[in-house]
Structure formats: structure tokens, C-alpha cells
Amino acid sequence: MKKLSLSIALGLNLIALPTLANTEVSTLTDYFNPVGEKTTVENYPTLETSRQYVKNQELVGINKFLHKRELTPTDEQPVVRMNRDTYYSMAVINVSKGASVTLPEIPEGKYMSMEIITEDHRIQPMKYGAGTFELSTHTGDHVYAIIRLDATFTKQEVHALQDKMSIQANSDEVFTATQVDKASFESVEKSLKAEMPKVLKRDGAQATFGMFTSQMTPLKNYLPKRNTQWARLSAGAARN
């Protein structure tokens, strides 16, 4: 009887493994799993984007801003190539039933922008200055919003402006992602990062500033033929 019980238990565990690998999760705590999806150079941008979504969502929830109240320290950058003279606010927003972001008025000559990143890591056209901006996406139900304020504001001014930012969304369903194998994820990420010095030396400013894209423009259209690897490197730039 004990042998039979053990066999049944082992069988159930084997059945559960693939099921677990396909589990949809909404937090970074649950995102990585040894039997999760394997990461490749091709799917890394999307998996890293999902990781950013669930991380922010775990910290503040859906349709809410996570405000960075301090400038990013040079020795502690949670995102690769963060601007050191910029205050950030980030949010995962459900746009499936309509959503908008309202940004407050700022003095002339000051900088405020909004960057929207879709679930497949497409970067929509940038928005600048104050106003109410309607949000949409070509895939999925969610977008990732990044608001930037420059360091010419005082810290007190930044905090006041951040507190005036608002999100209006008609659905509060959270973003979910398939679990990912951490070992393969970190291995691919390490290999991509190793290419960065070579790419930056070869392509200069193009490598740094040439990757704002829309869903209508394939990443490869921004690249010289010799540099197909850069799309994947840049797409992972949001790592933290």
C-alpha cells in the first residue's frame, strides 16, 4: 500500500509540473519558477517587460503610480542606463475599457514626458508637457507608463507635481504573465549585457537614442543590417 501511495504521489507531482509552468502570475515574487518558460535571445525583451510589469504591480498595484522621490544614485540604478538627472514615476495601467493619464501644468522651459511601453515592448510615441492623454495598445490589456521630470525642479516641486499626477482607468484587472525559468533568463541577460560595450563603441548615439518605436515599425528597421543584435539589447534596457 505504501508503494502504491508513493507511486500515486510521484505521478501527481509529475503531472503538476507542466501545469505549474503555465501558471499565470501577477507578482514578481511568483514570476520565476524552475519549470517556467525558457528564455532565449528572441523572447527576452517580452519576458523582461513582463518582469517589469509584475514588479511594479506588486509594489503599488494596478492603475497606481510608483513615484521615485529621489534622483537615481550612480551606484544603485534599478534600470539600465537610467538618467541620473531625472525623477521617475511608473505605473501598470489596464487600458482594455479605456484609460487616461493626467499630468499637471509645469513652468515654461521645464521638462516632463510620458513614455508608454506595451506588453510586447513596443514604445509608443512620446508625450510631453501637461494634459490628459488617452491610452490604448495594439496588444494585450495593459501598458507601462513612465513619467520623467528633470532635476531643474526642486525636490519639493517634484513631489508636489508627482502628487498631482492621476490615472483614470475603467478596469482594474491586474496584468498576469507566464512563469519564467530564472536560470535561463539570467544567462541570456548576461550574454546580452556582455555585448553592450562593443555595440556602443560601434554605433554610438544611434545605439543610445534610436529605439523609440511603434507597433507599426519593426525594431529591425531602426538598425543597420550588421546590428540585428542591438534590438534585443535595447529591448532589455528596462532591467532592474
N, C-alpha and C positions, 0 to 999 in steps of 0.2 A: 504493500500500500504506500509506503514511504517513497519507493522508487517511482511509482505511478504519479504521486503528488509532485515529486521533483520534476519529472518529465513534463507534466502539465504546466508547472510554473515556468520552466525554461521555454516552453513553446509559446506561452503567453508573452514572455519578455521579448522573444524574437519577433513576434507579431507587432508588439508595441513600438519597436524601434523605428520602422519606417513611418508609422503614424506620427510619432513624436517629431520626426524630422520635418514633417509637413505642417506642424502646428503654427498657426498664425499668432504672433505675439505683438504687444503694444508697448513694451518697455525694454530698455537696454539690459536690464537685469536678466531678462529671459531670451535676449536676442541670439546669443551664442550657444551652440549645442554641438557636442562631438559628432552627432549623426545628422547635423544640419547640412544645408546645401554647400557644395564645394565652391570655393572662389576661384575664378580664372581671371586672366587679364581682361577678357572680354566683358565679364559681368561685374567686375569690381566696382565701376562707377555707380551702378544701380544699388549694389549691396551696401556700399559706403553711404550713399544718400539715405537709404532706409535706416542705417545705423544712426545717422544724424537726426532723423525724424523721431525715432523712438527714444533717443537720449533726451532731446528737448522736451518731448511729451511726458516722459517720466518725471522730469523736474518740475514742470508747471502745468501739465495737462494740455488739452486741446483748445485752440482758439484763444490762447493767452500768451502774452509776451514774457520772455525771459530777458530782463534788462541787465546788461553788463554795466555796472555803475562806476567802474574804474577803467582806465586805459590798460591795454594788454601789456603785462610785463614782458620784457625781451626774452627772459629765460623761462617763461611759462605761457606758451602760446597754445591754447586749446584747439586752434585751427591753423593748418599750414599756411604760411605766408599772410598771417593777419596783419592789417595795418596797425602800426604802433601809435598812430595819432588819431585813432577813431574809437568812438563809443558804439557798441553794438546792442541791438535788440533783436531777438529771434522768436519766431512763433511757427507752430504747425497749425495750419488752418484748413478746415473742411469747407470746400467750395462747391460741393455737389448740389446744394439747393440755393446757391447764391451766397456771396460773402464780399466784404469790402474792408479796407483798412483806411482809417482817417489819421492823417499826420498834421500836427499843429503848424501855425504860422511861425516862420523864423525871420530874423532880420535879413535885409538885402546883403548879399555878399557872403552869407554863411552857407554851409553845405549840409544837406540832408538828402539821402537817397533810399530807395527801396528796391531790393533785388528779390525776385521770385524764382525759386528753383522747383521744378516739377519732380514727380516721383521717379522719372527716368533720367534725371539730372540734366534737363534742358533748362537753360537760363533765359527767362523771358526778357524783353526789352526793359531797360532800367527806367525807374520813375524818379523824378527829382522834385524837391520842394514840398510845400504844403498841399493838402487837398484830400478828397475822398476818392480812393482808387478801387474800382470794381475788379474782383479777382475771378479768374477762370483757369482751366487747364485742359490740355488735349488728351490727358490720360489719367486714370485713377480719379480719386475724390479729393485729394489733398495737395497743398503746396506748402513750401517752406519759405517764409518771409524773413529777410534780413534787412533791418533798418540801420543806417550808418549816420552818425553825427560826428563832425570833425572836432579836433582838440582846440579850436579857437574859442569855443564856448567854455565858460567856467564850469566846474563840476556841478555847482548848484543849478546853473541854467540847463545843463544836460538832464539832470534828474527831473526838473520841472517839465521839460519837453517830453521826456520818456513817459512821465505820468499822464500826459495829455494824449498820448497815442492810444488808439482804440481799434478794436476788431469787432465787426458785426458779421455773424455767420448764422445761417438758418439751420445748420445741422451740427450737432456736437458728437457725432460718431467718430471714434478715435481711428487713427491710422494703425494698420497692422501689417506685419511683414513676416515672411517665412524665416524660420531659424537658419542660422549660418554656422558652418564649421569654423571655429576660431583659428585653428592651426593653419588651414589653407588661406584664410583671409589675411592673416598677418604675414605669411610667407609671400603672397603676391604683393601686398603693400610694400614690404621691404624691398622686393626686387624692383618695383616701380620707383621708389624713392632713390634707389641707387643710380637710376638713370638721370635724375634731376640735374646734377652739375653739368653733365655732358650736354643735355638739351638746352639749358640756359646759356651755356657758352656758345653753342652753335646758333641758336635762334633769337637770343637777346630779348628785346622788348616784345616781339611777337609772341614769345612763349609766355610772357607775363600778362599781357593785356589783350590777347587776341581770342579769348574763348567765351565771350558773351554770345550765346546762340539762342535760336528759337527752334521750335519743333519742326519748322519748315526747312531748316538749313542743317544738313548733316554735319557733324563735327569735322569730318574729313575735308569738307570744302574750305575750312579755315587753315588747312595745313599744306605745306609742300609735300610732294609725294614721298620724300625721304623721311618724313617725320610723322608717320602714322601712329607711332607710339605715344606722341605727346597728348593726343586726345584723351588717352586713358590716364596719363599722369595728371593732367589738369583737372579731369573729372573727379579725381580723388582729392582735390585740394582742400576739401572741407573737413578733412580728418581731424578729429580730436578725441 
